[in-house]
Amino acid sequence: METGKVIYKELSYEIVGAAFEVFKELGPGYKEKHYEDAVSKEFTKRNISYKRQIQYKLLYKGESIGMNQFDFLIDDRIIVELKRGDYYSKNNIDQVIQYLKTSKLKLAILINFTSTGVKFKRILNIK
């Protein structure tokens, strides 16, 4: 992969655009679940291929030792995790990094619905 190249640029743009559209319509202060439901509807409206509440097994030497569950898997390529709050917590970032390691995918987008708008962070799986 080229250094400095943004992976899945167009699809990432669509994902983030869907989150901004949801915030524009709903505004701040709702439960995470409500934002998730609205984002799901927006993905469908935009013809974005997704799966919701995906479970991945955490394996140790080929045996399952636990499960991870993330909010969305977009086009079998990008993990999207939604949060509510004004700041990215270390726990949220660590959680998304775990999801990337477990799934062996290259990109996750952490989206925060804040009191003033949408913040998003692209997180790469650096092996």
N, C-alpha and C positions, 0 to 999 in steps of 0.2 A: 504494500500500500504506500502511496506517495505521502511524504511528510507534508503536513499542512492541509491535506485534502479533507474536506468535510464529508464524512460518510452519510449516506442516505439523506442528503441535503433537502431534496424536494419533499420527500415523505415527512421528514422532521418539520419542515415548514407547515405542511398541512395539519400535522398533529397539534402543533403549538397554536396555529390559527383556530383550530376547533376549541381549544381551551380559552382563548381570548374571546371567542364568540359566546361561549357559555357564560363567562364573567360579565360580558357586556349585557347579556339578557338577565342574569340572576343577580349580579352584584355580590357584595361581601356578606359573610356571616352565616352561611348555610353549613349543614353537616357535610362531611367528606362524602358520604354515601349519596347525597343529593347531587353533588357535583359529578360524581362518578356516573350516575344515571343520566344526567344531562350530556356529559361528554360522550357517552355511549350513543345517545340519540344523534348527536352532532357527527360522530364518526359515520354512522349509518347514512345520514343525509349527504355526507361528502363522499360516499362510496369508498371509505377507508376500510380495508379488510382487517378485522380484529377478532380476538378471542378475549373473553373477560374472566377475571378471577382464575387465572391459570395456576395450576399446581405443578411444581417440579420437584422431583426427588433429589435429595442431597445424598450422594453416594460416597461410601468409604470402601475402597478396594472392591468395587462392584456391588456392594450391598447397601440398601437404603438405610439411612440412619436418621432421616427426618424429611420434612416437606417444607418447601418455600412456596408462598402464594403471592403473586403480584397482580395488580389491578388489570392491566391490559397487555396483550401481546399483539403488536401491529404487524400484519403481513409476515408473520413468523420470523421477523427480523429485529424488531425494536420493542423493548420493554418500556411501558409507560406506568409510572407510579404517581398517584395523585395524593397530595397532602393539603391540609388547611393550616395556615399560619403565616406569619410575616417573615420568618427566617428559616433557612435550611438548618436543620439540626444535624449534628454529627451522626446521630443514630439513624436518621433518614438516609443520609448519604451512604453510610456503612451498609444499611439494609439493601440499597439498590446495587451496591458493589457485590454483595453476596449473591443477589439474583443473577447478575451477569456471570459470576464465576460458576454458579450452579447450572445455568442454562447454556453456558459457553457461547452466548451471543455477544455481539460487538458493541452495541449501543443501548443505553437506557436514557430516558428523559424523565427527570424528576420535576413535576409541576406543582407549584404551590399556589393555592388560591389565597390571596392575602386580603387585608382590609382595604387595600388601595388598587388592587389589580392582580395580574398573573405574573409570577416569576417562574422561570424555567432554567434548568441546568442540564446540559448534555453530559453524560458520564460514559466514558469509554472503558471497555474491558481491556486493560493492559496486562497481558499474560506474562 
